[in-house]
Amino acid sequence: MKNGVIGACLLVPPLAFAQAPGGTSSVQLYGRLDASVNAVRMSGTAVAAPRSHTLLSSDTSRWGLRGTEDLGGGHQAFFKLEQGFNADTGTLSSPTQAFNRETVVGLRHATLGSLALGSQFTPSIAMSLRIDPFQRSSMGAMQTLFQRGGAAGNLGYPVQYNNAIQYTSPTVGGFVGRVMVATNEDASPFGHPASYALEYAQGALYVGAVYDRLNTTGASAGQPGRASVSTDTVSLGASYDFRVAKLYGYLTKSDVDRSFGMRGGSVGVKVPVGPGEINATYQVRNVDDAAGSDARLWAVQYLQPLSRRTSVYVSVAHQRNDGAAAFGLWPSRADAGGSPAAGADVRGVQIGMRHVF
């Protein structure tokens, strides 16, 4: 009976409660489940034979709680707790963090902007959602080549800062500014991460620019004699909606202090087709390392909504890896056997379903 009561409570829509003296507050349960069958084939190299896999993969499935409280005088408190999980196995995305995606508490005002404290996504994530036709999902997701961590290593934009403070300005003439700083709390690598962003959105046009600066251990950047080294990343993105098609563009430059760097970019398009849409992208990543670890990715997707909350999709993609590059196709690259050998190309077909609540 107890479990039944808990389950019934989770099905109740967002509630609003009268507050004194501030006003009203609301709490919302939300989430997304995305799972797909991925058939991938990896080419052979001088040291690895060709491989083929069929994988059931989860694509950034998550659930969360978010809410607001009216404090009066135009002030509002807000919070967010978000946890990632794997829809294909039921396991958590992080074995060590209960809410690994974001834990945020803050204050906002329509004319003063907002101030948020906690573990937060960087401004680069906010911009990527505006200039990626795949919306950071499926085989054409831009994080495959440009997001720091995983196969991208030290090069690319950072995803998230812990112990962070972020100020977001009010919108003035279409412009919004973001400043985000964090403390390492005297832990290696030393140095305080920071991100700065300026975005403009007016009508059909969006333009954004982000500068990220953070530290990594010297050993992970091939400089074991140094406790930490800095990484600087500059990213520019834009989109324009012509109604018959929406175009996207992205440029990025990432450098590790006294080491190597990366230059990259992408172009993309979203074309409405009846109730559905066709998404396409071409991405380039060039690294100035001795191995010539460059990469190319193209992908095409058709997405068909079945309702306001549920969609099905099919994607095809080709990932080309040179030198020491070993990028797999998202999201199957996160599964056992989903990443190729260095220099191996990957071809894939994906059929999936997505439900949001």
N, C-alpha and C positions, 0 to 999 in steps of 0.2 A: 504494500500500500504506500509506503514511504517513497519508493522509487516512482510510483505512478504519480504522486503529487508533485515530485520534482520535475518529471517530464512534462506534466501539464503546465507548470509555471514557465518552462522554457518556451512553450508554444504561445504564450500570451504576447500580443503585439506590444510595441513600445508604450510605456505608461507615463503619464504626467501627474505629478503630485503637487499640491499647493504647498508653498514654502512661506514662512514668515521670518523676517520681513522682506526677503529678497524678491520673491515672485514664484516662478514655476521651475521645475526641473524635469528632466526626462532621461531615461536610460534605454538604450536600444541593443538588442542582440542581433548580430549580422554575421554573414559568412559566405564562403564560396567553396564548392567542391568541383574539381576539374580532374578528370581521368581520361587517358587516351591509350590506345594500342599503337605502338611504334615499331615498325619494321625497318631496321637499319642494316646497311651493308658497309663494311669498312674495307678499304682496299689493302692489298699487301704492300709490305715494304721490304727492304733488304734484310731486316731482322724479324719480321712478323708476317705470318700468313694471313690471307684474307679471312674475314669473319662476318657472319650474319647472325642477327639476333631479332627476336620478336619479344617486346617488352611491354608490360602494362605499367604506365608511369603516372604519377600524380604531378600536377602542374600548379604549384603555389596555392594549394588548398589551405584554407584558414577559417578561423572563427574569431569573433571578438565582441567586446562590450564597449560602447562609447556613450557619453552622456554630457549634458550641459545643465547649468543652474543659472537662472537669472538673478543677478545680485543687485539690480536696480541701478539707475543712473547711466544706463547704456553698457554696464559692465556684465560680463558673463564668465563663469568658470566652466572649464571643460576637462574631460579626461578620455583616455583611450587605453584599452588593454587588448592586445591582439596576439594570438598564438597560431603558429603554422603546424600543419600535420600532413601526413602522407595518406591520401585517399585510397591508395592501392594496398596499404598494409595496416592502416589504423594507428601507426606509430607517430610520435611527435617528430617535428622537423629538427628540434634540438633536444638532446638528452639532458641538458644541464639548465635550460631556461624555461620556466613555465610560460612566460609571454615573451617569446624570442623575437617577435616582429616589432612591436612597439609597446612601451609603457610610458604614458605621457599624462601630466597634469599641467594645467595652465590657466591663464586669464586672457580675455580678448575684449576689445572695445572697437566699435565701428570706425571711430576717427583716430584712435591711438594705435591700432594694430594688436598683435597678440604676442604673448610670451609663454613658451612651453618648456617644461623641465622633464628630463627623463631619458630613456633610451629611444632614439628617434631616427627615422629615415632621413638621409641627407637631402638637400635641395636638388642634387643630381637625380635622385629618384623621382621627385616631383616633376622635373623637366622631362625625364625619359617617358613618362606616361603621356606627355603631350606630343612627343615627336616620334613615337614608335607606332607604326600602323598595326602591329600585332599586340599592342598594349602589354608588353612585357610577358607574353604568353606564347606557347606553341613553338614550332620549329624555327620561326623567324624572329624570335625574341632578341632584342638588341643586347641583352646582358651576356649572350654567348661570347661575344668578342670584346666588349668594351667595359665590362664590370670587373672591378678589382676583386681578387680572390679566386680560388679554384684554379682552373686552367689559365686564367688571365694573369695569375701571379700578382706581382707588385704594380702592374700597369693597368690603369683604368680608373674610373670614378669610384669612390667609396660608397658603400651601401648604407651603413648605419653607424652612428656614434653612441656609445654608452656615456653616462654621466654628462649629458649634453644640455645646453641652453640654446634655444632658438627664438629669435625675434623675427616676426613677419609683419611688414608694414601694411597699412591700409592701402587700398587701391586708389591711385591718384592718376587720373588721365590715362588709365589703362595700364599703368606701371605698378609692379609689386616688387619690393626688395626683401631679401632674406639674409640674415646673418646667423650662423650657427657655430658655436665653439664648445669644446669639451675638455675635460681634464683627464689625464692618464692616471691621476691619483698616485704618483710616484712609482708607477709600474713600468717596466720595459715593454715596448720601446718608448724612450723618453720624448717629451714634447706634447704640445696641446693641439689636437686636430681642429681644423677650422674650415668652414665653407662659406662662400659669399655668392649670392645670386641676384640677378635682376631679370625680371620677366615683363613682357608687354603682350597684352591680349586685347584686341579690339576688333569686333566683327569677325571676319573670316581669318584674320591674321593672328598668329602667335609667334613670338620670338623670345628666346631665352639664352642667358649666358651664366655659366657657373665656374667658379674657381675653387678648387679643393686643395688643401695642403695638410698632409699628415705625415707621421713618421712610421718607419718600419725598422725591424732589427737589421743591423748591418749584415749579419750572416745570411739572412734570407734574400738579400740583394747582392750577394757575392762579394761582400766587403766585411769579412769576419773580424778585422781589426778595429771596427767602429761599433760602438754600442747601438747607435741608431743613425739612420739616414732619412732625409726628407724626400717625399714624393709630391710633385706638383702636377695637377691636372687642370687643363682649361677645356671647357666644352661649350659649343655653340649649337643651338637647335632652332628649327623653325618649321611651321606648317601653314598651309593656306588652303582653305576650303572653297573650291570652285563649284560646289554643289554636285556637279556631275562626277567629280573626282576630288579627293583631298590629297595634296602632295606634302611630303615630309623630307626634311634634310637634317643632317647631323655631321659635325666636325669635332674631333677631339685630339688633344695633344697631351701626353703624359710622360714625365721624366723622373727618373730616380737619380738623386744627387750623386755626381761623379761616377755615374754608371751608364746604363742604356735607357732608351726611350721608345715610345710608341706614337705613331701618327695613324689616325683612322677616320672613317666617316661612313655614312650610309645615305641612301636615297630610298624613298618608299612611296607607296600610293595606296589609297583606299577607294574602291569604286562601289557605290551602291548598285545592287542588282535585285530589283523588287524588294522584298523584305530582308533579303540577305546582303552580303557584301563580299567582295574579293579584296584581299590584302596581299601586297607583294613588297619585297625588300631586297636590296643588294647592299652588302656590307664589305668593307675593306679594312684590314688591319696590317700595318707595316711596322716591324720592329727592327731597330738598328743593332741587333746582336750578331755575333760572329756566325751563328748557325743559319741566319736568314729565316727566322721563324715568322714568316708572313702568313696571312690567312684570308680567305674569301668565303662569303656565304651568300647564297641566294635562296629565297623561299617564296612560295605562293600558297595562299590559303583561300578556301571558300567557307564562310560561316553562315549558317542558317538558323535564325531564331525560331523556336517552336512555341515560345510564349514570352512574356515580359521577363521571366527569370531563367528560362532554360534554352540552351543553344546546342547545336551539334556542328562539327566542323571536320574538314579534311585538309591536310597540308602535305606538300611535297617540298623537299629541300636538298641542297647539295652543299656540303662543307668541304672546302679545299684547304689542306694543311701543308705548309712547307717547312723545311728545316726541323726544328724541335717543337713546332706547334702541334698540339694534340687536342684540338677542340672537338668535342662531340656535339650532337644536336640536342638542344633543349626540348623537352625535359628529360629525355631518356639518358642523357649523359650522367645524371645523378644516380642511375641504377648500376648494379654490378654488371660489368660487361658493356656498359654504354659508352665508355670513353675509348678512343682509338689509340693505336701506337703513334709515336711521334712521326709526323710526316705522312700519315695515312689519311686519305680522303674518306668522307662519309656521305652516303646517300640514304635518304629516308622517306617513308610515307607514314602519315599519322592520321588516325581517325579517333575523334574524341567527343566528349560530352561535358558541358559546363552548366552548373546550376548555382544561382546566387540567391541568398535569402536575407 
